[in-house]
Amino acid sequence: MPVTGTDIWYYYICPREVWMMKHQIAPDQEDEALDIGRFISETYYQRNKKEISIGNIVVDRIRKEDGQLVIGEVKKSSRYLKSAKMQLLYYLDTLREMGIDAKGELLFPEERKKETVEWTEEAKQELKQAVADIRRIARMPVPPSPKKISFCAKCAYREYCWAEE
């Protein structure tokens, strides 16, 4: 079962969301947070190439700097920094397995911030565990129970979890 960078991103925020995505339950496409994300992706960093598919990953930006390949992941906010870092590390690890050495940068245009991310053996071990857990969650016959977290307020799946409240 292929695991994507988006699976990694959501795994570190909400396992229930991972289950819904793996079961092809689409989030509310009219959700404002999704619209803002699309706008940011289309508007910022126009000089760099956009959304490049490599195997089962899709990187937001790619460029060369001093002969080094740099992949960039654009996020609306640094609020979920751990998720963003792990998603980017997953991309770096996937490229590394293909024989491509790269470094990464997280880009937060609304905050005018940039953070460099580099692959490590420790990150690889954590990713290995996350991938195994994502596959376990995907095989579950029903989603994990909802847990109220700060992310819920802006989640495009919130109606699935909290419609009866």
Backbone bond lengths (Angstrom), bond angles and torsions (degrees), N, CA, C in turn:
res aa  C-N    CA-C-N  psi(-1)  N-CA   C-N-CA  omega(-1)  CA-C   N-CA-C  phi
1 M - - - 1.459 - - 1.530 108.46 -
2 P 1.320 117.34 117.79 1.469 118.72 -179.36 1.534 111.54 -68.53
3 V 1.307 115.19 142.84 1.460 122.70 175.57 1.519 106.82 -112.66
4 T 1.318 116.24 136.21 1.463 120.76 -178.63 1.529 110.37 -107.11
5 G 1.312 115.09 168.59 1.458 120.29 175.17 1.515 111.64 -62.08
6 T 1.323 116.68 -35.34 1.464 120.80 177.93 1.528 110.24 -64.39
7 D 1.334 117.07 -37.74 1.471 120.60 176.03 1.533 109.86 -60.08
8 I 1.322 115.69 -43.92 1.472 120.48 179.60 1.529 109.21 -62.35
9 W 1.318 116.96 -47.49 1.475 121.76 -179.80 1.528 110.74 -53.19
10 Y 1.348 116.03 -52.29 1.455 119.50 -176.76 1.527 112.95 -72.67
11 Y 1.309 117.89 -29.23 1.464 120.96 178.12 1.529 110.91 -56.13
12 Y 1.318 116.36 -40.85 1.465 120.03 -178.10 1.529 112.66 -79.71
13 I 1.317 116.66 -4.66 1.462 120.79 177.17 1.528 110.05 -109.08
14 C 1.362 116.78 -53.27 1.461 119.70 -172.97 1.535 111.02 -154.91
15 P 1.333 117.69 107.93 1.471 120.37 178.91 1.532 113.46 -59.76
16 R 1.316 117.55 -29.52 1.469 120.63 178.30 1.528 110.25 -62.47
17 E 1.311 116.06 -39.85 1.464 121.06 179.12 1.536 110.53 -64.68
18 V 1.331 115.75 -38.06 1.465 120.36 176.40 1.530 109.40 -59.28
19 W 1.329 116.63 -46.21 1.461 120.61 -179.24 1.529 110.32 -59.21
20 M 1.331 116.62 -45.82 1.466 119.87 -178.55 1.521 111.20 -63.01
21 M 1.313 116.67 -41.73 1.466 119.25 179.20 1.527 110.94 -65.19
22 K 1.322 116.64 -43.31 1.466 120.31 -179.17 1.524 111.77 -66.92
23 H 1.323 117.25 -23.50 1.460 121.81 177.12 1.530 111.53 -97.21
24 Q 1.317 115.31 14.94 1.463 124.36 174.63 1.529 113.06 56.40
25 I 1.323 115.40 38.11 1.455 121.22 172.28 1.521 105.74 -92.58
26 A 1.303 116.49 112.08 1.467 121.43 -174.08 1.527 110.77 -76.02
27 P 1.334 115.99 141.55 1.466 119.21 174.09 1.528 109.66 -71.85
28 D 1.300 116.65 168.57 1.456 122.83 177.27 1.531 108.54 -62.12
29 Q 1.323 117.33 107.93 1.467 121.92 -176.21 1.521 113.14 -69.69
30 E 1.303 117.69 -14.57 1.461 122.27 177.82 1.532 111.82 -91.69
31 D 1.332 116.85 2.16 1.463 121.22 -177.04 1.529 110.82 -63.33
32 E 1.312 115.49 134.74 1.466 121.69 -177.14 1.532 112.35 -60.59
33 A 1.326 117.71 -38.99 1.472 120.70 -179.39 1.529 110.58 -62.43
34 L 1.334 117.70 -38.76 1.471 120.46 176.99 1.522 110.46 -65.75
35 D 1.331 116.73 -41.37 1.470 120.54 178.16 1.529 111.02 -61.12
36 I 1.315 116.68 -43.37 1.473 120.47 179.63 1.521 109.78 -63.28
37 G 1.329 117.65 -43.71 1.463 121.48 178.04 1.516 112.06 -59.32
38 R 1.337 116.40 -43.41 1.475 119.95 178.00 1.521 110.98 -63.62
39 F 1.326 116.55 -42.09 1.456 121.18 179.68 1.532 111.02 -61.27
40 I 1.311 116.79 -47.17 1.469 121.27 -179.80 1.524 109.80 -61.21
41 S 1.328 116.42 -44.09 1.461 120.55 -179.55 1.522 111.94 -61.81
42 E 1.321 117.54 -37.74 1.469 121.67 -177.70 1.526 113.21 -82.61
43 T 1.335 117.74 -22.28 1.461 121.60 -170.76 1.525 114.52 -95.50
44 Y 1.317 117.01 -42.73 1.460 120.12 -172.40 1.522 112.62 -90.79
45 Y 1.333 115.21 156.93 1.469 124.41 174.51 1.520 112.68 57.72
46 Q 1.321 115.93 46.75 1.452 121.42 -177.55 1.529 113.40 -62.98
47 R 1.337 117.66 -27.08 1.471 120.06 -176.68 1.529 112.77 -71.91
48 N 1.319 117.40 -25.49 1.462 120.20 -179.71 1.516 109.70 -91.59
49 K 1.331 115.53 151.32 1.463 119.28 177.69 1.521 109.22 -60.02
50 K 1.326 115.31 152.79 1.459 120.06 -176.79 1.515 111.09 -117.19
51 E 1.305 115.22 150.81 1.452 125.67 174.82 1.522 114.83 29.66
52 I 1.308 113.87 88.62 1.458 122.11 178.02 1.526 108.01 -105.85
53 S 1.344 117.02 125.01 1.466 121.31 176.84 1.516 109.12 -88.67
54 I 1.340 114.86 128.17 1.458 121.44 177.13 1.529 105.80 -134.38
55 G 1.327 117.30 106.23 1.467 119.76 -175.98 1.520 109.39 61.93
56 N 1.344 116.35 -126.37 1.465 119.62 -179.00 1.531 112.65 -100.13
57 I 1.328 116.42 19.77 1.465 119.52 176.51 1.531 109.63 -119.05
58 V 1.322 114.82 153.46 1.463 121.53 176.54 1.526 106.28 -130.17
59 V 1.334 116.22 111.74 1.461 119.95 -179.94 1.525 109.11 -94.06
60 D 1.331 115.25 143.90 1.465 120.28 -176.95 1.522 112.38 -72.21
61 R 1.309 117.60 -42.38 1.468 121.82 -176.38 1.523 109.27 -139.65
62 I 1.329 115.85 150.19 1.459 120.88 177.25 1.523 108.23 -146.14
63 R 1.322 115.62 136.20 1.465 120.55 178.37 1.520 108.73 -157.26
64 K 1.326 115.08 170.44 1.461 121.13 175.00 1.517 108.21 -113.45
65 E 1.320 114.94 138.79 1.465 121.19 178.18 1.523 107.56 -136.30
66 D 1.322 116.49 115.87 1.467 121.83 -177.60 1.526 111.76 51.82
67 G 1.334 116.90 42.13 1.455 122.18 178.23 1.523 114.63 79.77
68 Q 1.328 117.92 -2.61 1.472 122.91 -178.91 1.527 109.57 -101.16
69 L 1.320 116.36 132.51 1.458 120.80 175.36 1.526 108.29 -73.27
70 V 1.334 115.78 131.43 1.460 121.68 179.09 1.519 107.70 -125.02
71 I 1.338 115.62 123.73 1.452 119.48 176.05 1.520 107.90 -107.45
72 G 1.325 114.84 141.53 1.450 120.04 -177.70 1.510 111.98 -120.15
73 E 1.310 114.88 142.25 1.463 121.97 175.83 1.519 106.79 -118.29
74 V 1.334 117.10 122.11 1.465 122.96 -177.32 1.525 108.87 -95.48
75 K 1.316 115.51 128.29 1.466 121.12 178.53 1.519 109.62 -128.61
76 K 1.315 114.94 149.72 1.460 121.29 -179.92 1.526 111.18 -65.46
77 S 1.333 115.96 -36.07 1.464 120.65 -173.41 1.520 109.76 -149.67
78 S 1.320 116.25 155.54 1.459 120.96 175.56 1.530 110.95 -88.59
79 R 1.308 116.70 9.11 1.463 121.42 -176.93 1.532 112.38 -58.18
80 Y 1.328 117.23 -36.54 1.466 121.70 179.61 1.528 108.93 -109.84
81 L 1.312 114.83 58.09 1.464 122.34 -174.18 1.524 112.27 -60.49
82 K 1.317 117.86 -42.44 1.472 120.85 -179.71 1.524 110.26 -59.50
83 S 1.326 117.89 -46.76 1.465 121.63 177.96 1.521 111.50 -59.32
84 A 1.326 115.25 -45.99 1.462 120.07 -179.09 1.526 111.13 -62.66
85 K 1.325 116.55 -43.66 1.475 120.64 179.13 1.523 111.16 -62.27
86 M 1.320 116.41 -44.98 1.457 119.15 -177.90 1.526 111.27 -67.23
87 Q 1.320 118.05 -36.33 1.460 120.76 176.04 1.525 109.91 -61.93
88 L 1.317 116.65 -46.94 1.463 120.25 -179.58 1.532 111.03 -66.62
89 L 1.323 117.36 -39.38 1.464 120.47 176.09 1.527 111.21 -62.60
90 Y 1.322 116.93 -34.58 1.464 120.93 175.90 1.531 110.06 -62.48
91 Y 1.314 116.26 -43.28 1.470 119.91 176.70 1.522 111.13 -62.15
92 L 1.322 116.51 -45.50 1.474 120.43 179.57 1.529 110.72 -61.83
93 D 1.331 116.76 -40.69 1.464 121.20 179.65 1.525 110.58 -66.42
94 T 1.332 116.91 -42.22 1.463 120.82 178.62 1.527 110.40 -61.64
95 L 1.324 116.79 -45.06 1.466 120.45 177.66 1.518 111.02 -62.64
96 R 1.315 116.81 -41.15 1.466 122.04 179.72 1.537 110.51 -59.88
97 E 1.344 116.22 -41.02 1.466 120.42 177.69 1.526 111.87 -64.41
98 M 1.342 116.63 -23.40 1.470 121.87 176.96 1.526 111.59 -88.94
99 G 1.340 116.85 1.66 1.459 121.21 -179.46 1.518 113.62 86.16
100 I 1.321 117.22 15.88 1.466 121.68 -178.83 1.524 109.35 -108.77
101 D 1.313 116.10 117.17 1.461 121.08 178.51 1.526 108.46 -91.33
102 A 1.316 116.06 125.30 1.463 120.31 -178.84 1.520 109.18 -144.08
103 K 1.313 114.73 162.42 1.460 119.12 168.70 1.514 106.72 -117.77
104 G 1.310 115.90 165.27 1.447 119.23 -175.39 1.508 112.27 -125.12
105 E 1.328 113.86 161.18 1.458 119.13 173.05 1.519 108.89 -143.22
106 L 1.326 113.09 133.71 1.458 120.60 173.55 1.511 107.18 -89.38
107 L 1.315 116.38 132.97 1.454 122.00 -177.40 1.524 109.36 -118.79
108 F 1.324 115.10 126.15 1.460 121.90 179.33 1.527 107.77 -122.12
109 P 1.342 117.62 81.62 1.463 120.81 -172.10 1.523 114.47 -61.04
110 E 1.318 117.56 -36.61 1.463 120.06 -179.13 1.534 111.21 -66.13
111 E 1.336 116.24 -27.13 1.463 121.94 -179.86 1.531 111.79 -99.89
112 R 1.317 115.48 -4.79 1.472 122.25 -176.49 1.529 111.10 54.23
113 K 1.338 113.90 46.52 1.460 120.99 -179.12 1.518 110.15 -123.06
114 K 1.321 114.32 152.64 1.459 121.64 175.47 1.524 106.99 -143.67
115 E 1.327 116.75 137.12 1.461 120.84 179.43 1.523 109.61 -131.61
116 T 1.326 116.14 128.25 1.456 121.72 178.68 1.524 109.32 -79.74
117 V 1.336 115.36 138.78 1.463 121.70 179.21 1.527 107.85 -129.76
118 E 1.329 115.90 130.72 1.461 120.15 179.31 1.519 110.04 -125.41
119 W 1.324 115.66 143.05 1.452 123.73 -179.59 1.523 109.70 -64.23
120 T 1.329 116.12 141.31 1.471 121.98 173.77 1.529 108.27 -138.39
121 E 1.297 115.92 160.91 1.470 121.08 176.69 1.531 110.54 -64.47
122 E 1.330 116.98 -36.60 1.468 120.63 178.62 1.531 110.52 -62.90
123 A 1.336 115.64 -42.40 1.466 119.75 178.37 1.520 110.11 -62.71
124 K 1.327 117.44 -40.11 1.464 121.19 179.36 1.524 110.39 -59.32
125 Q 1.324 116.79 -43.05 1.466 120.21 -179.85 1.539 111.09 -64.38
126 E 1.325 116.45 -41.90 1.463 119.86 178.32 1.530 110.72 -64.56
127 L 1.326 116.75 -41.31 1.466 120.96 178.31 1.525 111.73 -63.02
128 K 1.319 115.86 -39.24 1.460 120.78 179.20 1.533 109.90 -58.64
129 Q 1.321 116.45 -43.58 1.467 121.64 178.54 1.538 110.53 -67.08
130 A 1.332 116.50 -42.66 1.465 120.57 179.91 1.531 111.01 -62.00
131 V 1.322 117.27 -43.88 1.467 121.51 179.55 1.532 110.18 -61.31
132 A 1.330 116.96 -44.19 1.471 120.52 178.56 1.530 110.14 -61.73
133 D 1.318 117.07 -40.51 1.464 120.87 -179.15 1.532 111.20 -70.22
134 I 1.322 117.68 -38.21 1.473 121.41 176.64 1.535 109.27 -60.61
135 R 1.310 116.49 -43.22 1.471 119.77 179.15 1.527 111.20 -65.61
136 R 1.329 117.11 -37.02 1.466 121.67 176.80 1.533 109.71 -63.33
137 I 1.325 116.53 -46.63 1.471 121.46 179.61 1.531 110.17 -61.04
138 A 1.320 116.76 -43.12 1.470 121.15 -178.35 1.528 111.79 -62.67
139 R 1.333 117.51 -30.52 1.473 121.15 -179.15 1.529 112.63 -81.17
140 M 1.315 117.97 -9.87 1.464 121.02 -179.40 1.532 109.53 -65.12
141 P 1.335 118.33 140.15 1.466 120.01 -179.48 1.529 113.51 -71.38
142 V 1.309 117.31 -24.91 1.470 122.43 177.61 1.526 107.50 -133.46
143 P 1.336 117.28 156.69 1.466 119.04 -178.58 1.526 111.67 -69.64
144 P 1.341 116.14 157.04 1.462 118.76 172.13 1.530 109.06 -58.69
145 S 1.311 116.55 152.87 1.469 120.76 178.64 1.525 109.85 -60.52
146 P 1.341 116.62 145.68 1.469 118.68 178.18 1.528 110.40 -69.40
147 K 1.315 114.63 143.64 1.463 121.68 175.02 1.516 107.03 -127.75
148 K 1.297 116.90 126.09 1.467 121.83 -178.23 1.528 109.10 -70.43
149 I 1.336 115.86 117.84 1.465 122.58 176.62 1.524 107.86 -132.13
150 S 1.308 116.60 169.69 1.470 119.81 -177.48 1.530 112.20 -61.47
151 F 1.313 117.72 -29.12 1.459 122.21 -179.20 1.532 112.06 -65.21
152 C 1.331 117.41 -27.41 1.474 122.22 -175.56 1.527 113.02 -54.84
153 A 1.318 117.05 -37.80 1.469 120.63 -175.43 1.527 112.65 -58.86
154 K 1.332 117.33 -31.12 1.466 120.28 -177.43 1.524 112.70 -115.15
155 C 1.311 117.00 14.47 1.463 121.82 -176.69 1.530 110.55 -80.72
156 A 1.315 116.23 136.06 1.466 121.11 178.97 1.530 112.06 -73.84
157 Y 1.325 117.76 -7.52 1.460 122.64 175.93 1.532 112.60 -101.49
158 R 1.322 118.26 3.30 1.476 120.35 -171.71 1.527 113.34 -56.05
159 E 1.332 118.05 -32.15 1.469 120.33 178.94 1.530 111.83 -65.29
160 Y 1.337 117.37 -32.60 1.459 120.84 178.15 1.524 110.86 -66.59
161 C 1.311 116.13 -36.71 1.455 120.25 -173.77 1.534 113.49 -89.83
162 W 1.314 116.70 -35.81 1.472 119.56 -168.26 1.520 113.39 -123.36
163 A 1.315 119.61 20.52 1.465 121.95 -177.15 1.528 112.94 -63.27
164 E 1.308 117.74 -25.53 1.464 120.00 -176.53 1.520 113.13 -91.29
165 E 1.311 118.37 -0.03 1.457 119.73 -179.13 1.508 112.21 -81.20
